[in-house]
Amino acid sequence: MFSDKHKTAGVAYPQGFTAAGVRAGIKKNGNLDVALIYTEREAAVAGVFTQNLVAAAPVHLSKIVVGTGTAHAVVANAGCANACTGEQGIRDAEQMAQVAADALGCKQDDVIVASTGLIGSYLPMDKMTAGIKDAAQKLSRDGSVNAGNAIVTTDTYSKACATEVTIGGKEVRFGAIAKGSGMIRPDMATMLCFITTDADIDQKLLQTALSDATKVSFNMITVDGDESTNDSVVVLANGAAGNKKIVAKDADYEKFSETLRTICVELAKRIAADGEGATKFITVNVTGAQSFEDAKRVGMSVANSPLVKTAFFGENFNPGRVICAVGYSGVAIVPSEVVIKFGGVPVYANGVMPDVDKDAMKKILQAHDIVIDIDINRGNDMATVFGCDESFLYVKINCDYNS
C-alpha cells in the first residue's frame, strides 16, 4: 500500500499541499530542524494531543486552532520542546504561528504549532523566525522528505507514507510524516504526526475518524512507558480532490476512516520498531478479554515490563516474565486459563510452562519481529499493543540526554 515513491511524496502528495524543511540552527548537531506544511486552500483540521497534565506550550496553542475547525499550515521544530517554559513559552509559540502566518498570508489561528526536543529550554526565537521565513520560501511539492527530517530527534529515520483511495468516484490522496523514538507511551510518544488529505469531509467527522484511528494505533504503542509533554497528531483535509463532501457516517466515511486508520497503524508500528536502541519489534496480541480496555491493560503491562523487554533483547527464553506481567496488570484472570505463545508456540498453558523445542524457540527469539499471543479466556474482546526490547543503547542514549 505504501511504495517508496509514496513515502517520498509524504505530506505533499495530496493536491494543494506543499512542504519544506530547513536548518535554522536550533539543533546542536546542525541538522534540519524547522518544518512547514501548507495548503493555500482552507482545510478542515482535527487533532489529538498528549494527556500529560504538564503539556507543552505548542500543545495548548494547537488545541485552540483545532477548536476553530480550520487551518492552513503546520509549523514544527526539533531541538527544543518549548515545555515547562511558562508564559514565555506561550508567547514564543504564538510568535511561531504569527511569523508563519505573515509569511504565508493567513491568520495566526490558521497555524498549528508543534515542537520536540529538550524539555525546559526556551526557543531561540531569532533562529526560529529566520527558519520559518526560510521554510516559507522553500515550500514545494518535493519538500516532504526535508520536512520529515526536520522533526526527528533520536529517531534513526523519519517516518513517512502516502496512499490514495477512490471515494465518491474521485481519487483521494493521503500523506503523512511522523517522528518518535523515545519517551513513547502516548495517551493520546515524544511523538509528532502530521497527516494531510485532499478529501472533502466535515470537520467533526474528521475529528471522530482521527480519534478512533488514534485509539488503535498511536495509543497502542510503547517504547519506555513514558508519556511526553508534546505528543500531537494533526490532520488537515483541504477538499481539493473534489469528492462529494462526507457529512455522514456512510460508505464514503467508512472508506476514509479505514484509510486513515491504516496510515496511523503503519506509522505507529514504525515508531515502536524505531524505539531508542531497539533491536526487536514486539507485537503483543491479547484476546479473550472482557473489554478492549482490559486487553490493552494486559498488553501494555507486558510490553512495558523492563524484565520482559530485556529478556527479548538478550534473546533469553523466559516466559515467566510475561505471565508475571499479565498477573500484575490489574485485570482479573485465572492463571490456569491463560495461554501464552511466542511466535505461535505455546510457552504457558494450564498454569505451567510446557517443554518446547529449544532450536525452534531460538529462531523465534533471534528474529527482529516477535509476536506474543496472550489469551486470557475471560471474554470476547481483544487488543494489539506494539513495543520493542530494551538494550544497552537505550540506557546510554537516555543517560546522555539532558531533560
C-alpha positions as CSV (number, residue, x, y, z in Angstrom):
1,M,0.0,0.0,0.0
2,F,2.9,2.4,0.7
3,S,5.5,2.4,-2.1
4,D,8.9,4.2,-1.8
5,K,7.5,6.9,-4.1
6,H,4.6,7.4,-1.8
7,K,7.0,7.7,1.2
8,T,9.0,10.3,-0.6
9,A,5.9,12.3,-1.5
10,G,4.6,12.2,2.0
11,V,2.5,15.2,3.2
12,A,2.9,16.9,-0.2
13,Y,1.2,14.0,-2.1
14,P,-2.4,15.2,-1.7
15,Q,-3.4,18.0,-4.1
16,G,-2.8,21.5,-2.8
17,F,-0.2,20.8,-0.2
18,T,3.4,21.9,-0.1
19,A,6.1,21.3,2.5
20,A,9.7,22.3,3.4
21,G,12.3,21.5,6.0
22,V,15.3,23.8,6.7
23,R,18.3,24.2,9.0
24,A,17.8,27.1,11.5
25,G,20.5,26.2,14.0
26,I,18.1,25.1,16.8
27,K,19.6,21.6,16.9
28,K,23.2,21.5,18.1
29,N,24.2,18.8,15.5
30,G,23.4,21.2,12.6
31,N,20.7,19.0,11.1
32,L,17.4,20.2,9.6
33,D,15.2,21.5,12.5
34,V,12.2,23.6,11.2
35,A,9.4,22.1,9.2
36,L,6.5,23.8,7.4
37,I,3.4,22.3,5.8
38,Y,1.0,24.5,3.9
39,T,-2.3,24.4,1.9
40,E,-3.5,27.7,0.3
41,R,-7.0,26.2,0.3
42,E,-8.6,26.3,3.7
43,A,-8.6,22.9,5.4
44,A,-10.7,21.2,8.0
45,V,-8.4,20.4,10.9
46,A,-8.5,17.7,13.6
47,G,-6.1,16.9,16.4
48,V,-5.3,14.5,19.2
49,F,-2.8,15.6,21.9
50,T,-1.0,14.3,24.9
51,Q,-3.0,13.7,28.1
52,N,0.0,14.6,30.2
53,L,-1.1,17.5,32.5
54,V,2.3,19.0,32.0
55,A,1.6,19.8,28.4
56,A,4.0,22.0,26.3
57,A,3.1,25.5,25.1
58,P,2.5,24.5,21.4
59,V,0.0,21.8,22.5
60,H,-2.1,24.5,24.3
61,L,-1.9,26.8,21.2
62,S,-2.7,24.0,18.7
63,K,-5.7,22.9,20.7
64,I,-7.1,26.4,20.2
65,V,-6.5,26.2,16.5
66,V,-8.2,22.8,16.2
67,G,-11.1,24.4,18.1
68,T,-11.6,26.8,15.3
69,G,-12.2,23.9,12.9
70,T,-10.0,25.1,10.1
71,A,-6.3,25.7,9.4
72,H,-3.8,26.4,6.6
73,A,-0.5,25.4,8.0
74,V,1.7,23.4,10.4
75,V,5.0,24.8,11.7
76,A,7.1,22.5,13.8
77,N,10.7,22.4,15.1
78,A,13.1,19.9,16.7
79,G,15.8,20.6,19.2
80,C,13.6,22.3,21.8
81,A,10.3,21.1,23.2
82,N,9.2,24.5,24.5
83,A,7.8,22.7,27.5
84,C,7.9,23.8,31.1
85,T,8.6,27.3,29.8
86,G,5.7,29.3,31.4
87,E,4.2,32.4,29.9
88,Q,7.4,33.0,27.8
89,G,6.8,29.6,26.1
90,I,3.2,30.5,25.2
91,R,4.4,33.8,23.7
92,D,7.1,32.1,21.8
93,A,4.6,29.5,20.4
94,E,2.3,32.4,19.4
95,Q,5.2,34.1,17.7
96,M,6.0,31.0,15.7
97,A,2.4,30.9,14.5
98,Q,2.4,34.6,13.7
99,V,5.7,34.5,11.8
100,A,4.4,31.6,9.7
101,A,1.0,33.4,9.2
102,D,2.7,36.6,8.0
103,A,4.9,34.6,5.6
104,L,2.0,32.6,4.2
105,G,-0.7,35.3,4.1
106,C,-3.0,33.7,6.6
107,K,-4.1,34.3,10.2
108,Q,-2.2,33.2,13.4
109,D,-5.1,30.9,14.3
110,D,-4.8,29.2,11.0
111,V,-1.4,27.8,12.0
112,I,-0.8,24.6,14.0
113,V,2.4,24.7,16.1
114,A,4.5,21.8,17.3
115,S,7.8,21.4,19.0
116,T,10.0,18.4,20.1
117,G,13.3,18.1,21.8
118,L,14.8,19.2,25.2
119,I,12.2,20.0,27.9
120,G,12.8,23.2,30.0
121,S,14.7,25.2,27.4
122,Y,13.4,28.4,25.7
123,L,13.1,28.6,22.0
124,P,15.8,30.7,20.3
125,M,13.3,32.9,18.6
126,D,15.8,34.7,16.4
127,K,16.8,31.4,14.8
128,M,13.2,30.2,14.8
129,T,11.9,33.3,13.0
130,A,14.6,33.1,10.3
131,G,14.0,29.4,9.9
132,I,10.2,29.8,9.4
133,K,10.7,32.5,6.8
134,D,13.3,30.4,5.0
135,A,10.9,27.4,5.0
136,A,8.1,29.5,3.6
137,Q,10.4,30.5,0.7
138,K,11.2,26.8,0.0
139,L,7.8,25.3,0.1
140,S,7.4,22.8,-2.7
141,R,5.7,19.5,-3.8
142,D,9.0,17.8,-3.2
143,G,9.5,19.2,0.3
144,S,8.1,16.4,2.4
145,V,11.4,14.5,2.9
146,N,13.1,17.6,4.3
147,A,10.0,18.4,6.5
148,G,10.1,14.9,7.9
149,N,13.8,15.0,8.6
150,A,13.4,18.4,10.3
151,I,11.2,17.0,13.1
152,V,13.3,13.9,14.2
153,T,15.2,13.8,17.4
154,T,16.7,10.4,18.5
155,D,14.9,8.7,15.6
156,T,17.1,6.7,13.3
157,Y,14.9,7.8,10.4
158,S,11.9,9.9,9.5
159,K,8.6,8.0,9.2
160,A,6.6,8.9,6.1
161,C,3.9,7.3,3.9
162,A,1.2,8.2,1.4
163,T,-1.5,6.5,-0.4
164,E,-4.7,7.1,-2.4
165,V,-8.2,5.7,-2.4
166,T,-11.3,6.2,-4.5
167,I,-14.1,8.0,-2.6
168,G,-17.3,9.1,-4.4
169,G,-15.7,8.4,-7.8
170,K,-12.8,10.7,-7.1
171,E,-9.1,9.8,-6.3
172,V,-8.5,11.0,-2.7
173,R,-4.9,11.2,-1.5
174,F,-3.4,10.9,1.9
175,G,0.1,11.8,3.1
176,A,1.9,11.8,6.4
177,I,5.2,12.3,8.3
178,A,5.9,11.3,11.9
179,K,8.6,11.2,14.4
180,G,9.0,9.2,17.6
181,S,11.7,7.0,19.3
182,G,11.9,7.7,23.0
183,M,9.5,8.9,25.7
184,I,6.9,6.8,24.0
185,R,3.6,5.8,25.5
186,P,1.1,8.2,24.1
187,D,-2.1,8.5,25.8
188,M,-3.1,10.2,23.3
189,A,5.3,9.2,22.3
190,T,7.9,12.2,22.2
191,M,5.7,11.8,19.2
192,L,4.6,14.1,16.4
193,C,2.5,13.1,13.4
194,F,1.1,15.3,10.6
195,I,-1.3,13.9,8.1
196,T,-2.7,15.6,5.0
197,T,-5.5,14.7,2.7
198,D,-7.3,16.3,-0.2
199,A,-10.6,14.7,0.9
200,D,-13.6,16.9,1.5
201,I,-15.0,15.9,4.9
202,D,-17.0,17.5,7.7
203,Q,-14.6,18.7,10.5
204,K,-16.5,16.9,13.2
205,L,-16.4,13.7,11.3
206,L,-12.7,14.2,10.6
207,Q,-12.1,14.6,14.3
208,T,-14.1,11.4,15.0
209,A,-12.1,9.5,12.4
210,L,-8.8,10.7,13.9
211,S,-9.8,9.9,17.5
212,D,-10.9,6.4,16.5
213,A,-7.8,5.8,14.5
214,T,-5.5,7.0,17.3
215,K,-7.2,4.7,19.8
216,V,-6.0,1.6,17.9
217,S,-2.7,3.0,16.7
218,F,-0.7,5.6,18.5
219,N,-2.4,4.8,21.8
220,M,-1.3,1.2,21.4
221,I,2.4,1.7,21.2
222,T,5.1,1.9,23.9
223,V,8.9,2.2,24.0
224,D,9.5,3.0,27.6
225,G,6.2,3.7,29.2
226,D,6.8,7.5,29.5
227,E,4.2,9.9,28.2
228,S,5.6,13.1,26.6
229,T,4.6,16.7,27.1
230,N,4.4,17.3,23.4
231,D,2.5,14.4,21.7
232,S,0.5,15.7,18.8
233,V,-1.3,14.1,15.9
234,V,-2.9,16.5,13.4
235,V,-4.9,16.0,10.2
236,L,-5.6,18.7,7.6
237,A,-8.2,18.0,4.9
238,N,-8.4,20.7,2.2
239,G,-11.2,19.2,-0.1
240,A,-9.1,19.6,-3.3
241,A,-10.0,16.1,-4.5
242,G,-13.5,17.3,-5.4
243,N,-15.3,14.3,-3.9
244,K,-18.8,14.9,-2.6
245,K,-18.3,16.2,0.9
246,I,-18.5,13.5,3.5
247,V,-21.2,14.7,6.0
248,A,-22.5,11.4,7.4
249,K,-21.1,8.0,8.6
250,D,-21.9,6.4,5.3
251,A,-19.8,4.2,2.9
252,D,-17.6,7.1,1.9
253,Y,-16.9,7.9,5.6
254,E,-16.0,4.3,6.3
255,K,-13.6,4.2,3.4
256,F,-12.0,7.4,4.5
257,S,-11.8,6.3,8.1
258,E,-10.3,2.9,7.2
259,T,-7.6,4.5,5.1
260,L,-6.8,7.0,7.9
261,R,-6.6,4.1,10.4
262,T,-4.3,2.1,8.2
263,I,-1.9,5.0,7.9
264,C,-1.9,5.6,11.7
265,V,-1.3,2.0,12.5
266,E,1.5,1.8,9.9
267,L,3.3,4.8,11.4
268,A,2.7,3.6,15.0
269,K,4.4,0.4,14.2
270,R,7.4,2.2,12.7
271,I,7.7,4.4,15.8
272,A,7.6,1.4,18.1
273,A,10.1,-0.5,15.9
274,D,12.4,2.5,15.9
275,G,12.4,2.8,19.7
276,E,15.6,4.2,21.2
277,G,18.3,1.4,21.0
278,A,15.7,-1.2,19.9
279,T,16.8,-4.4,18.3
280,K,13.4,-6.2,18.3
281,F,9.9,-5.1,17.3
282,I,7.4,-6.8,19.6
283,T,3.7,-7.3,18.9
284,V,1.5,-8.3,21.8
285,N,-1.9,-9.7,20.8
286,V,-4.3,-10.1,23.7
287,T,-7.5,-12.0,23.2
288,G,-10.3,-13.4,25.5
289,A,-10.7,-10.1,27.4
290,Q,-13.9,-8.8,28.9
291,S,-13.3,-5.4,27.3
292,F,-10.9,-3.6,24.9
293,E,-9.6,-1.7,27.9
294,D,-8.8,-4.9,29.8
295,A,-7.0,-6.3,26.8
296,K,-5.0,-3.1,26.3
297,R,-4.1,-3.1,30.0
298,V,-2.7,-6.6,29.8
299,G,-0.8,-5.8,26.6
300,M,0.7,-2.7,28.0
301,S,1.7,-4.4,31.2
302,V,3.7,-6.9,29.2
303,A,5.1,-4.5,26.6
304,N,6.3,-2.1,29.3
305,S,7.9,-4.6,31.6
306,P,11.7,-3.9,31.8
307,L,12.2,-7.6,32.6
308,V,10.2,-8.7,29.5
309,K,12.0,-6.1,27.3
310,T,15.5,-7.0,28.5
311,A,14.8,-10.8,28.2
312,F,13.9,-10.3,24.5
313,F,17.0,-8.1,24.0
314,G,19.1,-10.9,25.4
315,E,17.2,-13.5,23.3
316,N,16.5,-15.2,26.6
317,F,13.6,-17.7,26.8
318,N,11.8,-16.5,29.9
319,P,8.0,-16.8,29.6
320,G,7.8,-16.5,33.4
321,R,8.3,-12.7,33.0
322,V,5.4,-12.5,30.6
323,I,2.9,-14.3,32.8
324,C,4.1,-12.3,35.8
325,A,3.3,-9.1,33.9
326,V,-0.1,-10.4,33.0
327,G,-0.7,-11.2,36.6
328,Y,0.0,-7.7,37.9
329,S,-1.7,-5.9,35.1
330,G,-4.8,-5.2,37.3
331,V,-7.0,-7.3,35.1
332,A,-8.8,-10.2,36.8
333,I,-7.5,-13.5,35.4
334,V,-7.5,-17.2,36.3
335,P,-3.8,-18.2,35.8
336,S,-4.7,-21.8,34.8
337,E,-6.9,-20.4,32.0
338,V,-4.2,-18.1,30.4
339,V,-2.4,-19.3,27.3
340,I,0.7,-17.6,26.1
341,K,2.5,-18.2,22.8
342,F,5.8,-16.9,21.4
343,G,5.8,-17.0,17.6
344,G,2.8,-19.3,17.7
345,V,4.5,-21.8,20.0
346,P,2.7,-22.4,23.4
347,V,5.0,-21.4,26.3
348,Y,2.5,-21.2,29.1
349,A,-0.8,-23.1,29.5
350,N,-2.8,-24.8,32.2
351,G,-0.8,-22.9,34.8
352,V,2.6,-24.4,33.8
353,M,5.3,-23.9,31.2
354,P,5.4,-26.9,28.8
355,D,8.6,-28.2,27.2
356,V,9.4,-26.5,23.9
357,D,11.8,-27.2,21.0
358,K,14.8,-25.2,22.1
359,D,16.1,-24.9,18.5
360,A,12.7,-23.6,17.2
361,M,12.4,-21.2,20.1
362,K,16.0,-19.9,19.5
363,K,15.0,-19.0,15.9
364,I,11.9,-17.1,17.2
365,L,13.9,-15.1,19.7
366,Q,16.6,-14.3,17.2
367,A,14.2,-12.7,14.8
368,H,13.7,-9.0,14.6
369,D,9.9,-9.2,14.7
370,I,8.5,-11.2,17.6
371,V,4.8,-11.9,18.3
372,I,3.5,-12.7,21.7
373,D,-0.1,-14.1,21.8
374,I,-1.9,-14.0,25.1
375,D,-5.4,-15.5,25.5
376,I,-6.8,-14.8,29.0
377,N,-10.0,-16.7,28.2
378,R,-12.4,-14.3,30.1
379,G,-14.4,-12.8,27.2
380,N,-14.6,-11.9,23.5
381,D,-12.6,-8.6,23.3
382,M,-9.1,-8.1,22.1
383,A,-6.3,-5.5,21.6
384,T,-2.9,-5.4,20.0
385,V,0.0,-3.4,21.5
386,F,3.2,-2.6,19.7
387,G,6.5,-2.3,21.5
388,C,10.2,-3.1,21.4
389,D,13.0,-4.5,23.6
390,E,15.3,-2.5,25.8
391,S,19.0,-2.6,25.1
392,F,22.3,-1.2,26.5
393,L,22.0,1.6,23.9
394,Y,18.6,2.7,25.3
395,V,20.3,3.3,28.6
396,K,23.2,5.1,27.1
397,I,21.0,7.4,25.0
398,N,19.0,8.4,28.0
399,C,22.0,8.8,30.3
400,D,23.4,11.4,27.9
401,Y,20.1,13.2,27.1
402,N,19.5,16.2,29.3
403,S,15.9,17.0,30.0
